[in-house]
Amino acid sequence: MDNNPWQRAQAQLKSAASHIELDPLTLLRLENPDRIVEVSLPMKMDDGSVQSV
């Protein structure tokens, strides 16, 4: 499996949907969100440097 978090989440969603017999329109809605929130957190590393993760 690919190491892309988004693709892993999509695969897990499809797998779960097949187990619970999720309505195809509901699955389509979950697969294509209207909004995505991204954040960046500055983290102080052990060596004193700051990196955004």
PyMOL Python script that loads the backbone (N, CA, C, O; Angstrom):
from pymol import cmd

cmd.read_pdbstr("""\
ATOM      1  N   MET A   1       0.848  -1.181   0.000  1.00  0.00           N
ATOM      2  CA  MET A   1       0.000   0.000   0.000  1.00  0.00           C
ATOM      3  C   MET A   1       0.889   1.237   0.000  1.00  0.00           C
ATOM      4  O   MET A   1       1.991   1.226   0.548  1.00  0.00           O
ATOM      5  N   ASP A   2       0.399   2.288  -0.614  1.00  0.00           N
ATOM      6  CA  ASP A   2       1.134   3.536  -0.701  1.00  0.00           C
ATOM      7  C   ASP A   2       1.282   4.167   0.684  1.00  0.00           C
ATOM      8  O   ASP A   2       0.480   3.906   1.581  1.00  0.00           O
ATOM      9  N   ASN A   3       2.303   4.990   0.849  1.00  0.00           N
ATOM     10  CA  ASN A   3       2.552   5.628   2.138  1.00  0.00           C
ATOM     11  C   ASN A   3       1.909   7.013   2.222  1.00  0.00           C
ATOM     12  O   ASN A   3       2.266   7.803   3.096  1.00  0.00           O
ATOM     13  N   ASN A   4       0.978   7.316   1.338  1.00  0.00           N
ATOM     14  CA  ASN A   4       0.283   8.591   1.337  1.00  0.00           C
ATOM     15  C   ASN A   4      -0.888   8.511   2.321  1.00  0.00           C
ATOM     16  O   ASN A   4      -1.773   7.672   2.151  1.00  0.00           O
ATOM     17  N   PRO A   5      -0.907   9.374   3.353  1.00  0.00           N
ATOM     18  CA  PRO A   5      -1.981   9.297   4.364  1.00  0.00           C
ATOM     19  C   PRO A   5      -3.385   9.460   3.775  1.00  0.00           C
ATOM     20  O   PRO A   5      -4.320   8.785   4.204  1.00  0.00           O
ATOM     21  N   TRP A   6      -3.532  10.354   2.792  1.00  0.00           N
ATOM     22  CA  TRP A   6      -4.853  10.564   2.187  1.00  0.00           C
ATOM     23  C   TRP A   6      -5.326   9.298   1.477  1.00  0.00           C
ATOM     24  O   TRP A   6      -6.487   8.911   1.610  1.00  0.00           O
ATOM     25  N   GLN A   7      -4.440   8.654   0.727  1.00  0.00           N
ATOM     26  CA  GLN A   7      -4.813   7.444   0.013  1.00  0.00           C
ATOM     27  C   GLN A   7      -5.098   6.295   0.974  1.00  0.00           C
ATOM     28  O   GLN A   7      -5.993   5.488   0.726  1.00  0.00           O
ATOM     29  N   ARG A   8      -4.343   6.214   2.072  1.00  0.00           N
ATOM     30  CA  ARG A   8      -4.613   5.175   3.078  1.00  0.00           C
ATOM     31  C   ARG A   8      -5.978   5.391   3.705  1.00  0.00           C
ATOM     32  O   ARG A   8      -6.728   4.437   3.907  1.00  0.00           O
ATOM     33  N   ALA A   9      -6.306   6.647   4.015  1.00  0.00           N
ATOM     34  CA  ALA A   9      -7.606   6.956   4.614  1.00  0.00           C
ATOM     35  C   ALA A   9      -8.741   6.612   3.649  1.00  0.00           C
ATOM     36  O   ALA A   9      -9.769   6.076   4.062  1.00  0.00           O
ATOM     37  N   GLN A  10      -8.554   6.919   2.370  1.00  0.00           N
ATOM     38  CA  GLN A  10      -9.577   6.594   1.363  1.00  0.00           C
ATOM     39  C   GLN A  10      -9.786   5.076   1.281  1.00  0.00           C
ATOM     40  O   GLN A  10     -10.923   4.609   1.200  1.00  0.00           O
ATOM     41  N   ALA A  11      -8.696   4.314   1.302  1.00  0.00           N
ATOM     42  CA  ALA A  11      -8.799   2.849   1.238  1.00  0.00           C
ATOM     43  C   ALA A  11      -9.512   2.299   2.466  1.00  0.00           C
ATOM     44  O   ALA A  11     -10.334   1.389   2.355  1.00  0.00           O
ATOM     45  N   GLN A  12      -9.198   2.851   3.639  1.00  0.00           N
ATOM     46  CA  GLN A  12      -9.854   2.400   4.871  1.00  0.00           C
ATOM     47  C   GLN A  12     -11.340   2.739   4.845  1.00  0.00           C
ATOM     48  O   GLN A  12     -12.170   1.941   5.282  1.00  0.00           O
ATOM     49  N   LEU A  13     -11.672   3.911   4.337  1.00  0.00           N
ATOM     50  CA  LEU A  13     -13.077   4.316   4.232  1.00  0.00           C
ATOM     51  C   LEU A  13     -13.845   3.363   3.325  1.00  0.00           C
ATOM     52  O   LEU A  13     -14.943   2.925   3.669  1.00  0.00           O
ATOM     53  N   LYS A  14     -13.275   3.042   2.171  1.00  0.00           N
ATOM     54  CA  LYS A  14     -13.943   2.132   1.241  1.00  0.00           C
ATOM     55  C   LYS A  14     -14.105   0.744   1.844  1.00  0.00           C
ATOM     56  O   LYS A  14     -15.134   0.095   1.655  1.00  0.00           O
ATOM     57  N   SER A  15     -13.094   0.292   2.566  1.00  0.00           N
ATOM     58  CA  SER A  15     -13.171  -1.017   3.206  1.00  0.00           C
ATOM     59  C   SER A  15     -14.279  -1.044   4.264  1.00  0.00           C
ATOM     60  O   SER A  15     -15.087  -1.972   4.309  1.00  0.00           O
ATOM     61  N   ALA A  16     -14.302  -0.017   5.109  1.00  0.00           N
ATOM     62  CA  ALA A  16     -15.324   0.054   6.156  1.00  0.00           C
ATOM     63  C   ALA A  16     -16.718   0.163   5.543  1.00  0.00           C
ATOM     64  O   ALA A  16     -17.662  -0.468   6.018  1.00  0.00           O
ATOM     65  N   ALA A  17     -16.843   0.962   4.490  1.00  0.00           N
ATOM     66  CA  ALA A  17     -18.147   1.156   3.847  1.00  0.00           C
ATOM     67  C   ALA A  17     -18.684  -0.155   3.296  1.00  0.00           C
ATOM     68  O   ALA A  17     -19.890  -0.400   3.344  1.00  0.00           O
ATOM     69  N   SER A  18     -17.801  -0.999   2.771  1.00  0.00           N
ATOM     70  CA  SER A  18     -18.264  -2.278   2.223  1.00  0.00           C
ATOM     71  C   SER A  18     -18.737  -3.225   3.333  1.00  0.00           C
ATOM     72  O   SER A  18     -19.631  -4.042   3.114  1.00  0.00           O
ATOM     73  N   HIS A  19     -18.142  -3.115   4.507  1.00  0.00           N
ATOM     74  CA  HIS A  19     -18.533  -3.983   5.621  1.00  0.00           C
ATOM     75  C   HIS A  19     -19.883  -3.587   6.228  1.00  0.00           C
ATOM     76  O   HIS A  19     -20.613  -4.439   6.733  1.00  0.00           O
ATOM     77  N   ILE A  20     -20.209  -2.305   6.177  1.00  0.00           N
ATOM     78  CA  ILE A  20     -21.465  -1.856   6.787  1.00  0.00           C
ATOM     79  C   ILE A  20     -22.543  -1.563   5.744  1.00  0.00           C
ATOM     80  O   ILE A  20     -23.623  -1.072   6.074  1.00  0.00           O
ATOM     81  N   GLU A  21     -22.238  -1.868   4.488  1.00  0.00           N
ATOM     82  CA  GLU A  21     -23.186  -1.644   3.400  1.00  0.00           C
ATOM     83  C   GLU A  21     -23.660  -0.189   3.365  1.00  0.00           C
ATOM     84  O   GLU A  21     -24.858   0.092   3.329  1.00  0.00           O
ATOM     85  N   LEU A  22     -22.694   0.719   3.374  1.00  0.00           N
ATOM     86  CA  LEU A  22     -22.970   2.157   3.341  1.00  0.00           C
ATOM     87  C   LEU A  22     -23.575   2.539   1.999  1.00  0.00           C
ATOM     88  O   LEU A  22     -23.152   2.041   0.956  1.00  0.00           O
ATOM     89  N   ASP A  23     -24.553   3.415   2.029  1.00  0.00           N
ATOM     90  CA  ASP A  23     -25.190   3.910   0.816  1.00  0.00           C
ATOM     91  C   ASP A  23     -24.124   4.532  -0.096  1.00  0.00           C
ATOM     92  O   ASP A  23     -23.303   5.321   0.371  1.00  0.00           O
ATOM     93  N   PRO A  24     -24.128   4.189  -1.382  1.00  0.00           N
ATOM     94  CA  PRO A  24     -23.106   4.715  -2.301  1.00  0.00           C
ATOM     95  C   PRO A  24     -23.046   6.240  -2.359  1.00  0.00           C
ATOM     96  O   PRO A  24     -21.961   6.801  -2.513  1.00  0.00           O
ATOM     97  N   LEU A  25     -24.176   6.915  -2.239  1.00  0.00           N
ATOM     98  CA  LEU A  25     -24.165   8.380  -2.253  1.00  0.00           C
ATOM     99  C   LEU A  25     -23.513   8.949  -0.995  1.00  0.00           C
ATOM    100  O   LEU A  25     -22.830   9.972  -1.055  1.00  0.00           O
ATOM    101  N   THR A  26     -23.722   8.293   0.137  1.00  0.00           N
ATOM    102  CA  THR A  26     -23.081   8.723   1.376  1.00  0.00           C
ATOM    103  C   THR A  26     -21.573   8.518   1.278  1.00  0.00           C
ATOM    104  O   THR A  26     -20.797   9.370   1.712  1.00  0.00           O
ATOM    105  N   LEU A  27     -21.161   7.394   0.711  1.00  0.00           N
ATOM    106  CA  LEU A  27     -19.728   7.135   0.527  1.00  0.00           C
ATOM    107  C   LEU A  27     -19.110   8.190  -0.384  1.00  0.00           C
ATOM    108  O   LEU A  27     -18.020   8.690  -0.105  1.00  0.00           O
ATOM    109  N   LEU A  28     -19.791   8.525  -1.455  1.00  0.00           N
ATOM    110  CA  LEU A  28     -19.291   9.541  -2.373  1.00  0.00           C
ATOM    111  C   LEU A  28     -19.123  10.875  -1.658  1.00  0.00           C
ATOM    112  O   LEU A  28     -18.140  11.583  -1.878  1.00  0.00           O
ATOM    113  N   ARG A  29     -20.071  11.212  -0.812  1.00  0.00           N
ATOM    114  CA  ARG A  29     -20.005  12.468  -0.046  1.00  0.00           C
ATOM    115  C   ARG A  29     -18.820  12.462   0.912  1.00  0.00           C
ATOM    116  O   ARG A  29     -18.140  13.477   1.066  1.00  0.00           O
ATOM    117  N   LEU A  30     -18.570  11.324   1.557  1.00  0.00           N
ATOM    118  CA  LEU A  30     -17.447  11.222   2.491  1.00  0.00           C
ATOM    119  C   LEU A  30     -16.096  11.231   1.769  1.00  0.00           C
ATOM    120  O   LEU A  30     -15.101  11.713   2.311  1.00  0.00           O
ATOM    121  N   GLU A  31     -16.068  10.705   0.564  1.00  0.00           N
ATOM    122  CA  GLU A  31     -14.822  10.651  -0.203  1.00  0.00           C
ATOM    123  C   GLU A  31     -14.408  12.016  -0.754  1.00  0.00           C
ATOM    124  O   GLU A  31     -13.231  12.235  -1.040  1.00  0.00           O
ATOM    125  N   ASN A  32     -15.357  12.925  -0.904  1.00  0.00           N
ATOM    126  CA  ASN A  32     -15.089  14.225  -1.520  1.00  0.00           C
ATOM    127  C   ASN A  32     -15.543  15.352  -0.595  1.00  0.00           C
ATOM    128  O   ASN A  32     -16.630  15.898  -0.785  1.00  0.00           O
ATOM    129  N   PRO A  33     -14.743  15.705   0.387  1.00  0.00           N
ATOM    130  CA  PRO A  33     -15.152  16.740   1.344  1.00  0.00           C
ATOM    131  C   PRO A  33     -15.254  18.120   0.693  1.00  0.00           C
ATOM    132  O   PRO A  33     -14.572  18.404  -0.292  1.00  0.00           O
ATOM    133  N   ASP A  34     -16.113  18.970   1.254  1.00  0.00           N
ATOM    134  CA  ASP A  34     -16.253  20.343   0.774  1.00  0.00           C
ATOM    135  C   ASP A  34     -15.071  21.202   1.207  1.00  0.00           C
ATOM    136  O   ASP A  34     -14.642  22.103   0.487  1.00  0.00           O
ATOM    137  N   ARG A  35     -14.552  20.907   2.396  1.00  0.00           N
ATOM    138  CA  ARG A  35     -13.471  21.715   2.956  1.00  0.00           C
ATOM    139  C   ARG A  35     -12.413  20.809   3.560  1.00  0.00           C
ATOM    140  O   ARG A  35     -12.696  19.703   4.020  1.00  0.00           O
ATOM    141  N   ILE A  36     -11.196  21.308   3.544  1.00  0.00           N
ATOM    142  CA  ILE A  36     -10.089  20.624   4.200  1.00  0.00           C
ATOM    143  C   ILE A  36      -9.374  21.661   5.054  1.00  0.00           C
ATOM    144  O   ILE A  36      -9.036  22.741   4.570  1.00  0.00           O
ATOM    145  N   VAL A  37      -9.145  21.338   6.314  1.00  0.00           N
ATOM    146  CA  VAL A  37      -8.439  22.239   7.216  1.00  0.00           C
ATOM    147  C   VAL A  37      -7.018  21.713   7.394  1.00  0.00           C
ATOM    148  O   VAL A  37      -6.810  20.567   7.793  1.00  0.00           O
ATOM    149  N   GLU A  38      -6.049  22.566   7.092  1.00  0.00           N
ATOM    150  CA  GLU A  38      -4.652  22.202   7.265  1.00  0.00           C
ATOM    151  C   GLU A  38      -4.039  23.140   8.286  1.00  0.00           C
ATOM    152  O   GLU A  38      -4.318  24.339   8.280  1.00  0.00           O
ATOM    153  N   VAL A  39      -3.213  22.606   9.155  1.00  0.00           N
ATOM    154  CA  VAL A  39      -2.530  23.417  10.149  1.00  0.00           C
ATOM    155  C   VAL A  39      -1.037  23.115  10.117  1.00  0.00           C
ATOM    156  O   VAL A  39      -0.611  22.051   9.668  1.00  0.00           O
ATOM    157  N   SER A  40      -0.266  24.058  10.596  1.00  0.00           N
ATOM    158  CA  SER A  40       1.171  23.883  10.709  1.00  0.00           C
ATOM    159  C   SER A  40       1.559  24.279  12.124  1.00  0.00           C
ATOM    160  O   SER A  40       1.223  25.368  12.590  1.00  0.00           O
ATOM    161  N   LEU A  41       2.268  23.387  12.803  1.00  0.00           N
ATOM    162  CA  LEU A  41       2.648  23.638  14.191  1.00  0.00           C
ATOM    163  C   LEU A  41       4.160  23.760  14.301  1.00  0.00           C
ATOM    164  O   LEU A  41       4.884  22.833  13.938  1.00  0.00           O
ATOM    165  N   PRO A  42       4.644  24.894  14.799  1.00  0.00           N
ATOM    166  CA  PRO A  42       6.084  24.996  15.025  1.00  0.00           C
ATOM    167  C   PRO A  42       6.470  24.149  16.246  1.00  0.00           C
ATOM    168  O   PRO A  42       5.874  24.279  17.315  1.00  0.00           O
ATOM    169  N   MET A  43       7.464  23.292  16.071  1.00  0.00           N
ATOM    170  CA  MET A  43       7.904  22.408  17.146  1.00  0.00           C
ATOM    171  C   MET A  43       9.373  22.678  17.446  1.00  0.00           C
ATOM    172  O   MET A  43      10.202  22.731  16.537  1.00  0.00           O
ATOM    173  N   LYS A  44       9.685  22.848  18.719  1.00  0.00           N
ATOM    174  CA  LYS A  44      11.076  23.025  19.113  1.00  0.00           C
ATOM    175  C   LYS A  44      11.714  21.641  19.232  1.00  0.00           C
ATOM    176  O   LYS A  44      11.245  20.791  19.989  1.00  0.00           O
ATOM    177  N   MET A  45      12.771  21.434  18.488  1.00  0.00           N
ATOM    178  CA  MET A  45      13.449  20.151  18.442  1.00  0.00           C
ATOM    179  C   MET A  45      14.457  20.049  19.597  1.00  0.00           C
ATOM    180  O   MET A  45      14.777  21.047  20.242  1.00  0.00           O
ATOM    181  N   ASP A  46      14.943  18.845  19.843  1.00  0.00           N
ATOM    182  CA  ASP A  46      15.908  18.614  20.925  1.00  0.00           C
ATOM    183  C   ASP A  46      17.175  19.439  20.754  1.00  0.00           C
ATOM    184  O   ASP A  46      17.806  19.823  21.739  1.00  0.00           O
ATOM    185  N   ASP A  47      17.549  19.712  19.508  1.00  0.00           N
ATOM    186  CA  ASP A  47      18.776  20.477  19.269  1.00  0.00           C
ATOM    187  C   ASP A  47      18.553  21.981  19.339  1.00  0.00           C
ATOM    188  O   ASP A  47      19.479  22.751  19.086  1.00  0.00           O
ATOM    189  N   GLY A  48      17.333  22.415  19.680  1.00  0.00           N
ATOM    190  CA  GLY A  48      17.021  23.829  19.826  1.00  0.00           C
ATOM    191  C   GLY A  48      16.438  24.472  18.576  1.00  0.00           C
ATOM    192  O   GLY A  48      15.919  25.586  18.645  1.00  0.00           O
ATOM    193  N   SER A  49      16.512  23.805  17.456  1.00  0.00           N
ATOM    194  CA  SER A  49      15.959  24.362  16.225  1.00  0.00           C
ATOM    195  C   SER A  49      14.429  24.253  16.270  1.00  0.00           C
ATOM    196  O   SER A  49      13.861  23.484  17.046  1.00  0.00           O
ATOM    197  N   VAL A  50      13.792  25.045  15.418  1.00  0.00           N
ATOM    198  CA  VAL A  50      12.335  25.025  15.323  1.00  0.00           C
ATOM    199  C   VAL A  50      11.961  24.570  13.927  1.00  0.00           C
ATOM    200  O   VAL A  50      12.463  25.106  12.938  1.00  0.00           O
ATOM    201  N   GLN A  51      11.075  23.577  13.842  1.00  0.00           N
ATOM    202  CA  GLN A  51      10.588  23.084  12.562  1.00  0.00           C
ATOM    203  C   GLN A  51       9.077  23.082  12.568  1.00  0.00           C
ATOM    204  O   GLN A  51       8.453  22.806  13.592  1.00  0.00           O
ATOM    205  N   SER A  52       8.490  23.388  11.431  1.00  0.00           N
ATOM    206  CA  SER A  52       7.036  23.327  11.293  1.00  0.00           C
ATOM    207  C   SER A  52       6.668  21.930  10.829  1.00  0.00           C
ATOM    208  O   SER A  52       7.224  21.420   9.856  1.00  0.00           O
ATOM    209  N   VAL A  53       5.722  21.314  11.536  1.00  0.00           N
ATOM    210  CA  VAL A  53       5.273  19.977  11.180  1.00  0.00           C
ATOM    211  C   VAL A  53       3.782  19.977  10.966  1.00  0.00           C
ATOM    212  O   VAL A  53       3.202  18.937  10.655  1.00  0.00           O
TER     213      VAL A  53
END
""", "prot")
cmd.dss("prot")
cmd.show_as("cartoon", "prot")
cmd.util.cbc("prot")
cmd.orient("prot")
